[in-house]
Amino acid sequence: MDAFPRTTTDQNPNDVVFTPVEWARDIVGFFQPSGTCLDPCRGESSFFDELPEPKLWCEITEGVDFFQFDEKVDWIISNPPYSLFSRWLDHSLQIADHIVYLIPVNKLLSSLQKLHKVYRFGGIAHIRYYGTGRDAGFPFGFPVGAVYLKRGYEGPMEISWYPAAAPTQ
Ligand SMILES: C[S@@+](CC[C@H](N)C(=O)[O-])C[C@H]1O[C@@H](n2cnc3c(N)ncnc32)[C@H](O)[C@@H]1O
């Protein structure tokens, strides 16, 4: 039997992992989005439920495909499908001014091509580390962080830690 349930869209099962509500709550509380917010892949709504109004959502298993969503929004906050990350990032950079994605940070930091795209958009304003993927029940052990990409940003990149993931003395 599969470790992760397949969906009606027969997606990569590793893309269908849901963020712990406490992490989603911390991320939204920390970054304080305002204006129109979008969760582009809401899954079971860990992030969507925490976002302030006005808010919009997509979710392929409910027939709403992010790649067909072309409205401009102020903020995107979510945990995207990792196997589509490159294309997902490109589309996000087109439609939002502030983007926070909970991702294995190596998905972004180990790719010069993706970093160039992000720095043409603005830059990485902040990374808030949450632990390893396994801490949240995701099927990988890489460090996971909420990476904040900000249009037109020219300042330094800050780092913070979810309390349970902070380095001990
Ligand atoms: C890593 S899960 C995260 C779900 C939720 N955002 C969370 O943090 O718990 C990725 C989600 O993306 C959805 N998804 C995959 N492709 C999509 C697409 N093209 N448009 C919208 N949602 C998509 C999957 O069905 C899945 O629910």
The ligand as an ORCA input file, in Angstrom:
! r2SCAN-3c Opt
* xyz 0 1
  C       2.416     20.116     -0.313
  S       0.632     20.076     -0.455
  C       0.234     21.423      0.621
  C      -1.219     21.619      0.901
  C      -1.525     22.809      1.816
  N      -1.122     24.069      1.176
  C      -0.810     22.686      3.143
  O       0.164     23.416      3.372
  O      -1.199     21.849      3.955
  C       0.452     20.696     -2.091
  C      -0.987     20.832     -2.577
  O      -0.940     21.320     -3.925
  C      -2.055     20.831     -4.625
  N      -1.809     21.048     -6.057
  C      -0.980     20.364     -6.883
  N      -0.998     20.894     -8.121
  C      -1.835     21.967     -8.081
  C      -2.271     22.930     -9.043
  N      -1.831     22.899    -10.309
  N      -3.140     23.879     -8.647
  C      -3.611     23.911     -7.373
  N      -3.253     23.014     -6.425
  C      -2.363     22.057     -6.772
  C      -2.104     19.389     -4.138
  O      -3.363     18.781     -4.380
  C      -1.808     19.560     -2.631
  O      -3.007     19.765     -1.899
*
